[in-house]
Amino acid sequence: MKKDKKIALIIMFIVGLILMVAIEYDNNTTAEKIRNEREKIEARLEAVRAKDSIENKKD
């Protein structure tokens, strides 16, 4: 009986570690996606500002 409890405890520990690693990976992936989207938006904003600046100089 003690051996079964020990095995169950080891399995729960391993599952817990796997879950922690998976959650950490998911958080890092989400943060990276957000960073990439922000960079794209900033690039588009710069392009729009440059275009507006050129149009304002023409007027």
C-alpha positions in Angstrom: 0.0 0.0 0.0 2.8 2.4 0.8 4.4 1.7 -2.5 1.2 2.7 -4.3 1.0 6.0 -2.4 4.6 6.7 -3.3 4.0 6.0 -7.0 0.9 8.2 -6.9 2.8 11.0 -5.3 5.6 10.8 -7.8 3.0 10.8 -10.7 1.3 13.9 -9.2 4.6 15.7 -8.8 5.5 15.0 -12.5 2.1 16.1 -13.7 2.4 19.3 -11.6 5.8 20.0 -13.1 4.5 19.4 -16.7 1.6 21.8 -16.0 3.9 24.5 -14.6 6.2 24.3 -17.7 3.2 24.3 -20.1 1.7 27.4 -18.4 5.1 29.2 -18.4 5.6 28.4 -22.1 2.1 29.6 -22.9 2.7 32.9 -21.0 5.9 33.5 -22.9 4.3 32.7 -26.3 1.5 35.1 -25.6 3.8 37.8 -24.5 5.9 37.3 -27.7 2.7 37.5 -29.9 1.7 40.7 -28.1 5.1 42.2 -28.7 5.1 41.3 -32.4 1.6 42.8 -32.8 2.6 46.0 -31.1 5.7 46.3 -33.3 3.4 45.9 -36.4 1.0 48.5 -35.1 3.8 50.9 -34.4 5.2 50.5 -37.9 1.8 51.1 -39.4 1.4 54.2 -37.3 4.7 55.6 -38.3 3.8 55.0 -42.0 0.5 56.8 -41.5 2.2 59.7 -39.7 4.7 60.1 -42.5 2.0 60.1 -45.1 0.0 62.7 -43.2 3.1 64.8 -42.8 3.7 64.7 -46.5 0.1 65.6 -47.3 0.2 68.5 -44.8 3.3 69.9 -46.4 1.6 69.8 -49.9 -1.3 71.9 -48.5 
